[in-house]
Amino acid sequence: MRNRLPPLNPLRAFEAAARRGSVAAAADELHVTASAVSHQIRILESTLGIALFVRSKARVKLTPEGEGLLKPVSAAFDMIANATVRLESPAAVGDLAVSTPLSLTSRWLARHIGDFLERYPGIHLKVIPSNDEREIHSPDVDVCIRYGEGNWRNRHVELLAHPALFPVVSPALMNGRDAIRKVQDLAGRTLFCEHAGSWMRWLAEANADRLPGIRILEIGNAHIGVEAAVHGQGVALGDSLSVRDDLIDGTLVRPFSETVPSRHAYYLVTRHELTEAPLVTAFTSWLRARLA
């Protein structure tokens, strides 16, 4: 059977495009161009002799044959990633304290943490939802995921992701007479964010900074703004990492294509002496694989 396996790169392109719902999103994930992803998908379709996608300008939709292929291919890639994590961290038993920002904890980690616990039943995990700088220097915290500038002294700092910022809304606000369909429809809407400057940068990028009736509400924490958007209370400025799953499962919708880069990024921060510790390696390797 192995001599009938399709080539690996086309399978990766297919799986990413199917999972993310668009060729552009798959290209971002795989760090290649959209044309390269499309080319790899065409190679796979040619190899198999079937169409895997029904293509449109905005998104891609799986054919019945594509639906049938996606689940086993995704499961195979998950098995490879998980096997790699286990090889890197064979002695993962003990207590591990991880501090992560509230937004990332609630919107991403809470949806995936069960996978980590299942794979590492010997780790007693404590998750602290916080972005408090003091925890970086606390002896009681083993790993910090931090959203910041990355300049923490006397710590091992590794860039995890540099997100883009863009508006997100409930699907309910995309329909009806007052639906948000163009940037001008933001006039008079409540715009949620942690810092007003981020919204102003996005509005300037979209040539909408002079819209009448702009109402920006600084709500203290990005998670609260996104949660308000989920419930149809307005428009939040989400970052591409923390709202990734919301977009995939349709909890939130991205109404516009314009983005601005965040001025901060997500980092893994640990004490130097813990960088290669089995428990820390187990978590950080799992995290990288899950975000890939």
Backbone bond lengths (Angstrom), bond angles and torsions (degrees), N, CA, C in turn:
res aa  C-N    CA-C-N  psi(-1)  N-CA   C-N-CA  omega(-1)  CA-C   N-CA-C  phi
1 M - - - 1.462 - - 1.519 112.72 -
2 R 1.347 118.13 -28.63 1.458 119.32 -174.04 1.528 112.68 -64.05
3 N 1.366 116.65 -29.57 1.459 117.66 -179.57 1.521 112.21 -72.43
4 R 1.349 117.26 -4.02 1.465 121.30 176.76 1.516 112.12 -100.21
5 L 1.314 118.18 3.54 1.470 120.66 -179.70 1.519 110.38 -69.39
6 P 1.349 118.07 134.91 1.457 120.73 173.51 1.532 109.77 -68.55
7 P 1.342 118.17 162.94 1.468 120.29 177.75 1.524 111.13 -63.70
8 L 1.352 115.36 150.70 1.462 121.39 -171.32 1.527 112.49 -68.45
9 N 1.341 118.71 -48.25 1.467 120.60 -175.66 1.529 112.98 -59.15
10 P 1.337 119.64 -43.31 1.465 118.30 174.99 1.528 113.00 -61.39
11 L 1.335 117.05 -36.32 1.463 119.24 176.93 1.519 111.49 -64.54
12 R 1.334 116.99 -40.93 1.474 120.45 177.57 1.519 110.83 -61.96
13 A 1.339 117.03 -43.55 1.460 120.59 179.80 1.527 110.95 -63.63
14 F 1.329 116.34 -43.60 1.466 120.62 178.21 1.522 111.41 -60.99
15 E 1.327 116.91 -48.60 1.462 120.71 -176.58 1.524 111.30 -62.82
16 A 1.329 117.19 -43.40 1.467 120.79 -179.01 1.525 110.96 -66.11
17 A 1.330 117.51 -44.55 1.468 120.46 -179.66 1.524 111.17 -65.18
18 A 1.334 117.24 -39.65 1.460 120.46 179.59 1.520 111.06 -67.68
19 R 1.322 116.64 -42.75 1.464 121.25 -177.79 1.520 111.47 -69.85
20 R 1.330 117.16 -40.58 1.468 120.96 -176.96 1.531 112.85 -85.54
21 G 1.337 117.26 -18.09 1.458 120.04 177.01 1.508 115.23 85.46
22 S 1.329 118.02 2.12 1.463 120.18 177.94 1.514 110.39 -157.99
23 V 1.312 115.25 152.64 1.461 121.15 178.20 1.522 110.20 -68.62
24 A 1.343 116.75 -38.38 1.466 120.11 -178.92 1.520 111.47 -62.98
25 A 1.347 117.22 -43.10 1.459 120.33 179.49 1.527 110.85 -65.96
26 A 1.323 116.76 -38.04 1.463 119.91 176.88 1.520 110.99 -63.78
27 A 1.335 116.24 -39.39 1.467 120.04 178.68 1.518 111.16 -62.89
28 D 1.331 117.17 -41.85 1.466 120.72 177.15 1.523 110.78 -60.43
29 E 1.326 116.77 -43.86 1.463 121.18 -177.70 1.524 111.64 -65.95
30 L 1.335 116.39 -39.61 1.464 120.84 -175.59 1.530 112.88 -90.25
31 H 1.351 115.91 -3.38 1.468 121.81 178.50 1.531 111.50 60.79
32 V 1.334 115.34 43.50 1.459 121.63 174.32 1.530 107.61 -134.20
33 T 1.328 117.03 179.55 1.458 120.29 178.15 1.516 110.86 -82.74
34 A 1.338 115.47 159.20 1.465 119.91 178.14 1.529 110.68 -62.83
35 S 1.325 117.19 -36.72 1.466 119.85 179.22 1.525 111.32 -64.82
36 A 1.345 116.28 -33.90 1.468 119.43 177.69 1.523 110.55 -66.35
37 V 1.347 116.97 -41.27 1.467 120.14 177.50 1.531 110.60 -62.47
38 S 1.342 116.43 -45.76 1.468 120.28 179.40 1.520 111.03 -60.40
39 H 1.329 116.21 -39.69 1.460 120.63 179.48 1.531 110.85 -63.51
40 Q 1.330 116.80 -43.67 1.459 120.23 -180.00 1.528 111.21 -64.90
41 I 1.335 116.53 -38.14 1.466 119.78 178.58 1.530 110.21 -65.31
42 R 1.335 117.02 -40.59 1.468 119.82 177.72 1.530 111.28 -62.84
43 I 1.342 116.40 -37.18 1.473 120.08 176.59 1.526 110.09 -61.02
44 L 1.348 116.20 -44.54 1.464 120.16 -179.35 1.523 110.76 -64.44
45 E 1.333 116.40 -44.37 1.461 119.97 179.24 1.521 111.22 -62.18
46 S 1.329 116.28 -39.63 1.460 120.40 177.81 1.527 111.22 -66.29
47 T 1.328 116.18 -41.11 1.471 120.38 179.49 1.519 111.20 -62.62
48 L 1.344 115.97 -42.37 1.463 120.51 -176.74 1.527 112.91 -85.06
49 G 1.345 116.44 -20.33 1.454 120.38 -179.28 1.512 113.95 75.57
50 I 1.359 116.80 25.22 1.463 121.18 -179.74 1.525 109.22 -141.23
51 A 1.336 115.40 157.15 1.463 120.93 172.79 1.525 108.47 -86.89
52 L 1.333 115.99 132.03 1.468 121.06 -178.61 1.519 112.54 -102.01
53 F 1.335 117.95 -22.38 1.458 122.31 -176.44 1.527 110.82 -130.49
54 V 1.331 115.26 147.58 1.460 122.45 162.36 1.507 105.69 -99.76
55 R 1.289 117.96 114.89 1.460 121.69 -170.34 1.516 112.26 -93.26
56 S 1.340 114.76 143.55 1.465 122.20 172.24 1.515 107.34 -139.75
57 K 1.320 117.20 173.77 1.459 120.52 -176.94 1.527 111.56 -65.66
58 A 1.320 116.83 -41.00 1.472 119.64 -172.47 1.525 112.17 -86.27
59 R 1.338 116.91 -48.75 1.458 119.93 -172.53 1.523 109.60 -138.92
60 V 1.315 115.73 169.50 1.455 120.92 174.59 1.520 108.70 -112.71
61 K 1.319 115.60 144.51 1.461 121.61 -179.95 1.520 108.33 -124.13
62 L 1.319 115.52 135.76 1.451 120.65 -177.84 1.528 111.27 -72.82
63 T 1.312 115.99 140.31 1.457 121.18 167.32 1.531 107.82 -75.34
64 P 1.329 118.23 168.54 1.481 118.95 175.74 1.525 112.33 -55.72
65 E 1.344 116.81 -37.20 1.459 119.99 178.11 1.534 110.76 -66.61
66 G 1.332 115.94 -38.79 1.458 119.75 177.12 1.515 112.31 -64.98
67 E 1.346 116.41 -40.47 1.462 120.77 176.78 1.527 110.68 -59.33
68 G 1.336 115.19 -41.20 1.450 118.93 -179.20 1.516 113.45 -68.00
69 L 1.334 116.54 -28.23 1.468 120.14 -178.76 1.518 112.38 -84.35
70 L 1.359 117.14 -30.94 1.460 120.40 -170.52 1.526 113.02 -60.60
71 K 1.321 117.70 -48.67 1.465 120.11 -173.44 1.525 112.66 -59.96
72 P 1.331 120.01 -50.76 1.473 118.48 179.40 1.521 113.51 -66.32
73 V 1.338 117.46 -33.77 1.468 119.49 178.69 1.524 110.21 -67.30
74 S 1.350 117.22 -44.74 1.464 120.70 178.11 1.524 110.81 -61.66
75 A 1.319 116.46 -42.19 1.463 119.99 179.28 1.523 111.28 -62.96
76 A 1.330 116.73 -37.96 1.465 120.39 179.67 1.522 111.32 -65.60
77 F 1.343 116.75 -43.21 1.464 119.54 178.82 1.527 110.64 -65.66
78 D 1.333 117.02 -38.52 1.468 119.77 176.98 1.527 110.99 -62.12
79 M 1.325 117.01 -40.65 1.465 120.50 179.76 1.526 111.04 -63.80
80 I 1.325 116.88 -39.94 1.470 120.47 178.78 1.525 110.32 -65.02
81 A 1.336 116.39 -46.14 1.464 120.34 -179.55 1.520 111.21 -62.89
82 N 1.316 116.22 -42.48 1.464 119.64 -178.56 1.525 111.92 -68.17
83 A 1.335 116.52 -37.71 1.457 119.59 177.18 1.521 110.99 -63.84
84 T 1.324 116.45 -37.61 1.458 120.54 178.42 1.516 110.83 -64.41
85 V 1.350 116.32 -43.62 1.463 120.34 178.67 1.523 110.59 -60.17
86 R 1.335 117.60 -42.40 1.462 120.54 -179.10 1.519 111.57 -65.08
87 L 1.325 116.58 -38.29 1.458 120.07 178.77 1.518 111.31 -63.96
88 E 1.347 115.24 -37.47 1.461 119.54 -177.94 1.524 111.72 -74.14
89 S 1.312 118.21 -24.41 1.470 121.00 -174.70 1.519 110.59 -136.57
90 P 1.337 118.81 71.69 1.460 121.05 -175.18 1.529 113.88 -73.71
91 A 1.339 118.78 -25.99 1.469 120.95 -173.48 1.518 110.69 -110.22
92 A 1.326 116.40 58.25 1.456 121.06 -174.40 1.520 110.11 -96.29
93 V 1.323 116.39 85.22 1.464 122.04 178.83 1.526 107.80 -140.41
94 G 1.354 116.90 128.52 1.457 120.28 177.83 1.510 112.18 140.05
95 D 1.335 116.30 -167.51 1.466 123.07 -178.68 1.519 110.62 -94.08
96 L 1.334 116.00 139.13 1.464 121.70 178.96 1.518 109.03 -140.20
97 A 1.346 116.76 123.28 1.465 122.53 178.27 1.523 108.79 -107.15
98 V 1.335 116.09 123.81 1.460 122.71 -177.37 1.525 108.85 -122.90
99 S 1.322 116.68 128.25 1.463 122.02 177.49 1.526 108.73 -108.78
100 T 1.333 116.18 125.78 1.466 120.96 -179.31 1.523 109.82 -134.95
101 P 1.338 118.32 151.39 1.466 119.96 177.13 1.522 111.38 -58.54
102 L 1.326 115.88 146.97 1.467 121.08 -176.67 1.523 111.84 -55.99
103 S 1.325 117.29 -42.68 1.460 120.17 -177.31 1.521 111.19 -61.83
104 L 1.321 116.86 -46.22 1.460 120.37 179.97 1.526 110.93 -69.21
105 T 1.334 116.88 -36.31 1.463 120.67 179.01 1.522 111.08 -61.70
106 S 1.310 116.39 -49.24 1.462 120.02 -173.24 1.520 112.88 -79.69
107 R 1.321 117.53 -36.24 1.462 119.75 -172.87 1.521 113.16 -91.13
108 W 1.347 118.00 -25.29 1.464 119.16 -179.62 1.527 112.40 -121.11
109 L 1.340 117.22 -55.66 1.456 120.00 -172.78 1.533 112.09 -61.93
110 A 1.322 116.89 -39.73 1.464 120.04 -178.59 1.522 112.13 -61.47
111 R 1.325 117.27 -24.65 1.464 120.96 -179.15 1.525 112.66 -86.26
112 H 1.326 116.70 -12.69 1.466 119.47 -174.01 1.526 113.78 -123.20
113 I 1.329 117.69 -12.21 1.459 120.25 -170.71 1.526 112.39 -63.35
114 G 1.328 117.23 -27.97 1.454 119.87 177.91 1.520 112.46 -60.44
115 D 1.327 116.33 -33.49 1.460 120.39 177.88 1.525 110.60 -64.04
116 F 1.341 116.07 -43.34 1.466 119.55 178.54 1.526 110.93 -63.11
117 L 1.336 117.28 -44.93 1.465 121.20 -177.94 1.523 111.21 -64.05
118 E 1.326 116.30 -35.55 1.463 119.68 178.58 1.521 111.06 -68.22
119 R 1.321 116.28 -37.76 1.464 119.97 -176.98 1.529 112.02 -78.97
120 Y 1.324 116.36 -25.73 1.466 120.43 -178.10 1.526 110.51 -127.23
121 P 1.324 117.08 68.47 1.469 119.89 -178.07 1.527 112.94 -64.51
122 G 1.333 117.39 -17.49 1.462 120.26 179.43 1.515 114.13 -83.18
123 I 1.337 117.80 -6.13 1.466 120.99 179.67 1.527 109.65 -96.42
124 H 1.324 115.09 124.91 1.462 121.05 173.99 1.516 106.78 -93.08
125 L 1.338 116.24 100.96 1.468 122.38 -170.87 1.523 111.14 -93.37
126 K 1.323 115.17 135.69 1.463 122.31 171.57 1.519 107.77 -120.23
127 V 1.329 117.01 122.33 1.466 121.92 179.81 1.517 108.88 -107.31
128 I 1.335 115.33 126.99 1.462 121.94 179.89 1.529 107.93 -112.24
129 P 1.350 118.70 108.23 1.467 119.90 179.64 1.531 110.97 -77.40
130 S 1.311 116.48 100.08 1.464 120.04 -172.96 1.524 109.99 -164.35
131 N 1.326 115.71 153.60 1.467 121.23 170.22 1.530 109.60 -122.32
132 D 1.331 115.29 25.60 1.465 122.27 -178.12 1.533 109.63 -69.62
133 E 1.319 115.66 122.46 1.465 120.73 -177.91 1.527 112.16 -61.40
134 R 1.322 117.34 -27.38 1.466 120.00 -176.82 1.522 112.10 -64.25
135 E 1.317 117.06 -27.67 1.457 119.42 -178.19 1.528 112.31 -69.87
136 I 1.322 116.90 -21.11 1.461 120.10 176.20 1.524 110.38 -61.91
137 H 1.321 116.86 -30.35 1.465 121.96 -177.53 1.524 112.55 -105.60
138 S 1.332 116.58 7.96 1.456 119.65 -179.05 1.529 110.20 -82.78
139 P 1.329 118.06 133.39 1.467 120.59 176.09 1.527 112.71 -69.65
140 D 1.344 116.82 -11.63 1.456 120.94 -178.38 1.529 113.20 -90.84
141 V 1.340 116.80 -2.49 1.474 121.29 -179.48 1.524 108.25 -117.69
142 D 1.324 116.33 128.24 1.461 121.15 -176.36 1.529 113.15 -92.32
143 V 1.324 116.77 -39.55 1.461 121.65 -178.06 1.519 108.66 -135.07
144 C 1.320 116.19 134.09 1.468 120.90 172.65 1.526 109.12 -118.40
145 I 1.316 115.66 134.00 1.466 120.58 164.18 1.512 105.30 -101.54
146 R 1.309 116.45 121.52 1.452 119.71 -174.62 1.521 112.03 -126.34
147 Y 1.339 114.25 142.06 1.455 122.67 175.76 1.523 106.40 -102.80
148 G 1.320 116.48 107.18 1.458 119.27 -174.96 1.519 111.85 -172.54
149 E 1.322 115.16 -155.14 1.459 121.55 -175.47 1.524 113.02 -92.69
150 G 1.323 117.44 -11.15 1.458 120.37 175.21 1.513 115.65 83.34
151 N 1.307 117.67 17.56 1.479 120.01 -175.08 1.529 111.95 -112.40
152 W 1.329 115.83 54.14 1.463 119.99 178.52 1.530 109.08 -91.12
153 R 1.300 116.01 121.35 1.459 121.01 -174.81 1.528 111.03 -76.32
154 N 1.324 113.69 149.83 1.473 122.28 175.65 1.530 112.76 59.44
155 R 1.320 115.88 30.22 1.463 121.13 176.83 1.529 109.25 -137.21
156 H 1.338 115.05 150.98 1.467 119.54 172.64 1.522 107.45 -79.05
157 V 1.333 117.09 121.50 1.461 122.24 -175.49 1.528 108.83 -121.63
158 E 1.317 116.11 128.04 1.468 121.57 -179.06 1.524 109.14 -130.43
159 L 1.334 116.47 127.81 1.463 120.38 177.30 1.523 109.69 -65.36
160 L 1.319 115.78 127.24 1.464 121.32 178.79 1.522 111.28 -99.24
161 A 1.318 117.21 -46.57 1.464 121.30 179.70 1.522 109.17 -165.09
162 H 1.322 116.11 141.72 1.461 121.54 174.26 1.522 107.01 -111.97
163 P 1.320 117.51 96.94 1.464 120.04 -170.35 1.524 113.40 -77.37
164 A 1.323 113.84 160.56 1.458 122.01 169.21 1.530 107.89 -98.96
165 L 1.329 115.71 155.13 1.462 121.59 179.44 1.527 109.49 -111.32
166 F 1.334 116.29 139.43 1.464 120.96 178.89 1.523 109.41 -161.50
167 P 1.332 117.87 157.20 1.464 120.73 179.99 1.522 111.84 -69.68
168 V 1.335 115.39 145.23 1.464 122.23 173.58 1.523 108.18 -135.16
169 V 1.339 115.02 146.46 1.463 120.40 -177.93 1.519 109.26 -140.97
170 S 1.324 114.97 164.74 1.456 120.66 171.18 1.525 108.89 -69.06
171 P 1.344 117.95 144.37 1.469 119.33 175.68 1.526 112.70 -55.88
172 A 1.329 116.53 -25.56 1.463 119.88 -179.78 1.524 112.06 -62.66
173 L 1.339 117.11 -28.47 1.463 120.39 -179.39 1.518 112.53 -84.41
174 M 1.322 117.03 1.20 1.460 120.50 178.64 1.526 111.64 -97.84
175 N 1.320 116.61 3.11 1.472 120.98 -177.47 1.526 110.08 -130.33
176 G 1.307 116.16 161.87 1.452 121.15 176.56 1.516 113.01 92.45
177 R 1.324 115.08 180.00 1.463 121.25 -174.80 1.519 112.25 -64.39
178 D 1.325 117.80 -34.87 1.466 121.53 -178.33 1.529 111.90 -101.17
179 A 1.308 117.03 28.86 1.465 121.18 -176.47 1.526 111.48 -64.65
180 I 1.322 115.37 150.35 1.467 121.56 174.97 1.524 108.01 -89.46
181 R 1.324 115.91 107.28 1.466 119.93 -178.80 1.526 112.33 -121.75
182 K 1.322 116.58 -23.21 1.462 120.38 178.44 1.519 108.73 -137.78
183 V 1.327 115.98 163.09 1.461 120.40 -175.07 1.528 111.21 -56.92
184 Q 1.314 116.98 -36.02 1.475 120.07 -178.27 1.531 112.05 -62.76
185 D 1.332 116.64 -20.20 1.467 119.92 178.88 1.529 112.57 -71.70
186 L 1.333 117.25 -7.56 1.469 119.98 176.40 1.528 112.03 -75.27
187 A 1.315 117.02 -15.48 1.465 120.47 179.42 1.527 109.66 -59.16
188 G 1.319 115.54 127.32 1.450 120.91 179.81 1.517 114.86 83.65
189 R 1.328 117.40 -5.67 1.469 120.78 178.29 1.528 110.52 -85.94
190 T 1.325 115.64 155.23 1.459 120.19 173.28 1.520 108.57 -84.50
191 L 1.338 115.80 127.07 1.458 122.49 -178.63 1.525 108.44 -110.26
192 F 1.325 117.10 113.28 1.456 121.83 -176.43 1.524 111.00 -90.87
193 C 1.327 115.58 143.99 1.467 120.13 174.82 1.525 108.87 -167.91
194 E 1.327 113.88 172.08 1.461 119.68 175.57 1.520 110.65 -85.20
195 H 1.351 115.95 -39.10 1.471 122.01 178.86 1.517 108.92 -133.98
196 A 1.338 116.73 127.58 1.459 121.18 -175.15 1.521 112.68 -60.01
197 G 1.338 117.54 -28.64 1.454 120.42 -178.02 1.517 113.13 -59.74
198 S 1.332 116.77 -32.08 1.464 119.76 179.41 1.525 111.15 -66.66
199 W 1.343 116.36 -43.33 1.459 118.93 176.97 1.523 110.74 -63.85
200 M 1.327 117.44 -40.15 1.463 119.95 -178.76 1.526 110.66 -63.26
201 R 1.327 117.11 -37.39 1.474 119.50 177.03 1.516 110.97 -64.60
202 W 1.349 116.24 -41.38 1.459 118.19 -179.94 1.531 110.58 -67.77
203 L 1.320 117.18 -43.34 1.470 120.39 179.79 1.524 110.84 -60.32
204 A 1.343 116.69 -39.47 1.463 119.72 177.52 1.528 110.72 -64.76
205 E 1.331 116.85 -40.37 1.465 121.03 178.22 1.524 110.99 -61.74
206 A 1.326 116.37 -34.81 1.460 121.76 -178.94 1.529 112.19 -91.40
207 N 1.342 117.08 8.96 1.474 122.16 -178.68 1.527 111.32 55.64
208 A 1.339 114.98 40.57 1.453 120.24 -176.77 1.520 111.94 -126.76
209 D 1.331 117.90 14.33 1.461 120.11 -175.67 1.525 112.99 -72.93
210 R 1.335 116.69 -8.55 1.470 119.15 177.70 1.530 111.94 -109.87
211 L 1.304 116.57 16.38 1.459 119.49 177.31 1.531 110.24 -61.95
212 P 1.320 118.28 139.90 1.473 119.69 177.84 1.527 110.83 -73.48
213 G 1.303 115.25 148.13 1.453 120.58 172.82 1.514 115.28 73.24
214 I 1.346 116.70 19.41 1.464 119.12 177.85 1.537 108.57 -64.97
215 R 1.319 115.65 130.07 1.467 120.52 -177.70 1.524 108.48 -129.40
216 I 1.323 116.35 101.23 1.469 121.27 -179.07 1.523 108.64 -98.59
217 L 1.311 115.95 124.59 1.461 121.22 179.31 1.526 108.92 -110.59
218 E 1.336 116.14 110.56 1.460 120.57 173.59 1.523 107.17 -76.87
219 I 1.324 115.86 115.80 1.454 119.74 -169.02 1.525 112.99 -108.38
220 G 1.338 117.15 8.67 1.456 121.50 170.09 1.505 116.09 90.55
221 N 1.335 117.06 -29.88 1.462 120.17 179.84 1.522 107.86 -152.23
222 A 1.320 116.06 134.35 1.467 120.41 -176.71 1.525 111.44 -58.01
223 H 1.321 116.92 -36.16 1.469 120.45 -178.86 1.528 111.01 -59.94
224 I 1.327 117.55 -41.71 1.464 120.57 -177.60 1.521 110.17 -66.02
225 G 1.337 116.58 -39.89 1.463 120.06 177.61 1.518 111.85 -62.86
226 V 1.328 116.89 -43.29 1.466 120.64 179.36 1.520 109.97 -65.84
227 E 1.332 117.02 -40.63 1.464 120.09 179.32 1.535 110.45 -63.88
228 A 1.324 117.11 -37.17 1.463 120.22 176.23 1.523 110.53 -63.13
229 A 1.330 116.54 -39.60 1.465 120.52 177.77 1.527 110.91 -65.03
230 V 1.325 117.29 -40.35 1.475 121.00 178.45 1.521 110.04 -55.22
231 H 1.330 116.55 -37.20 1.462 121.42 -176.93 1.536 112.72 -91.96
232 G 1.333 116.09 15.20 1.454 120.22 172.79 1.509 115.76 74.77
233 Q 1.347 117.37 20.80 1.454 120.82 -176.78 1.527 114.02 -85.50
234 G 1.312 116.87 -9.29 1.454 120.56 -178.47 1.515 109.86 162.65
235 V 1.338 115.12 -156.82 1.459 121.83 -175.88 1.527 108.42 -116.65
236 A 1.310 117.11 128.05 1.465 121.15 178.69 1.514 109.42 -103.85
237 L 1.327 115.03 153.74 1.456 120.81 171.89 1.524 106.88 -97.17
238 G 1.309 115.88 104.13 1.455 120.28 -176.49 1.513 111.78 -95.40
239 D 1.328 115.97 158.52 1.466 118.75 172.06 1.524 108.53 -104.74
240 S 1.321 115.68 149.79 1.466 121.88 -168.14 1.514 113.62 -63.59
241 L 1.330 118.37 -20.20 1.462 119.70 178.40 1.521 111.46 -85.10
242 S 1.318 117.56 -51.84 1.463 119.60 -172.39 1.529 112.97 -71.78
243 V 1.343 118.56 -26.02 1.473 119.32 -179.96 1.525 111.82 -102.22
244 R 1.327 117.52 9.00 1.462 120.47 -175.87 1.521 112.19 -56.48
245 D 1.326 117.36 -49.23 1.459 120.08 -178.35 1.517 112.15 -69.69
246 D 1.337 117.68 -32.95 1.458 120.60 176.43 1.522 111.03 -60.05
247 L 1.330 116.52 -38.81 1.463 120.24 178.91 1.525 110.92 -71.70
248 I 1.326 116.75 -37.96 1.461 120.27 -179.12 1.524 111.20 -65.27
249 D 1.343 116.78 -44.01 1.470 118.41 -176.23 1.533 113.19 -89.72
250 G 1.338 117.23 -0.34 1.453 120.53 175.14 1.510 115.25 84.93
251 T 1.328 117.95 6.45 1.464 120.17 175.68 1.520 110.40 -61.78
252 L 1.319 115.90 -37.54 1.457 122.76 176.23 1.527 109.71 -125.76
253 V 1.320 114.79 158.05 1.459 121.97 178.27 1.517 108.46 -127.29
254 R 1.314 115.73 142.77 1.457 121.62 176.12 1.532 108.26 -98.38
255 P 1.346 118.58 105.62 1.469 119.52 -172.40 1.527 115.21 -78.96
256 F 1.331 117.82 -19.19 1.463 121.00 -175.76 1.522 110.79 -130.83
257 S 1.312 115.93 153.51 1.468 120.29 -177.53 1.527 113.01 -86.62
258 E 1.325 117.97 -18.63 1.463 120.25 -176.24 1.528 111.34 -65.28
259 T 1.325 116.10 140.15 1.463 122.11 176.16 1.525 108.86 -136.01
260 V 1.319 115.26 160.02 1.467 121.34 168.21 1.525 107.03 -130.85
261 P 1.325 117.70 144.84 1.466 118.50 177.77 1.520 110.69 -70.65
262 S 1.300 115.63 141.24 1.457 119.44 174.59 1.529 109.37 -65.95
263 R 1.298 117.12 146.28 1.463 120.54 176.21 1.518 111.44 -78.39
264 H 1.325 116.46 -12.02 1.455 121.64 176.04 1.522 108.97 -120.61
265 A 1.322 116.28 173.00 1.455 121.84 179.63 1.519 109.03 -140.48
266 Y 1.332 115.35 168.98 1.467 120.72 175.14 1.530 108.86 -92.16
267 Y 1.329 115.57 133.79 1.462 121.57 -178.49 1.524 109.96 -130.13
268 L 1.323 114.67 149.03 1.460 121.97 166.09 1.523 107.71 -92.02
269 V 1.319 116.85 127.46 1.461 121.33 -177.57 1.533 108.39 -127.71
270 T 1.328 115.70 124.33 1.463 120.79 178.89 1.523 109.98 -139.75
271 R 1.325 115.89 161.49 1.457 119.83 170.14 1.523 108.61 -69.04
272 H 1.310 117.41 144.97 1.467 121.25 -175.39 1.521 112.02 -56.59
273 E 1.314 116.21 -37.96 1.462 118.86 -175.88 1.523 112.63 -73.55
274 L 1.346 117.96 -11.55 1.460 120.66 -179.94 1.525 113.17 -101.87
275 T 1.304 117.13 -4.13 1.469 120.51 -172.52 1.522 112.57 -55.81
276 E 1.334 116.35 -40.66 1.467 120.72 -177.62 1.532 112.61 -102.69
277 A 1.322 117.60 8.72 1.468 120.39 179.40 1.532 109.93 -64.53
278 P 1.343 118.32 140.01 1.471 120.50 -175.44 1.521 114.46 -55.12
279 L 1.337 117.91 -42.30 1.469 119.62 -178.33 1.512 111.26 -66.72
280 V 1.323 117.10 -44.05 1.460 121.84 179.20 1.529 109.78 -64.80
281 T 1.312 116.69 -43.73 1.463 120.47 179.13 1.519 111.34 -62.83
282 A 1.322 116.63 -38.59 1.464 120.01 177.98 1.521 110.66 -59.00
283 F 1.343 116.26 -47.10 1.462 119.54 -177.15 1.525 111.51 -70.77
284 T 1.321 117.75 -47.11 1.462 119.77 -175.98 1.529 111.44 -67.48
285 S 1.332 117.84 -36.50 1.468 120.25 177.39 1.526 110.39 -67.51
286 W 1.329 116.14 -42.10 1.469 119.72 176.33 1.518 110.56 -60.90
287 L 1.334 116.94 -43.38 1.456 121.16 -178.18 1.526 111.22 -62.15
288 R 1.325 116.67 -46.73 1.469 119.95 179.53 1.528 110.68 -61.14
289 A 1.327 116.43 -44.41 1.464 119.94 -179.03 1.526 111.41 -64.11
290 R 1.319 116.39 -38.19 1.466 120.32 -178.01 1.528 111.56 -71.30
291 L 1.317 116.39 -32.73 1.461 120.48 -179.19 1.526 112.64 -84.23
292 A 1.326 117.09 -15.52 1.468 120.73 -175.88 1.527 111.17 -66.03
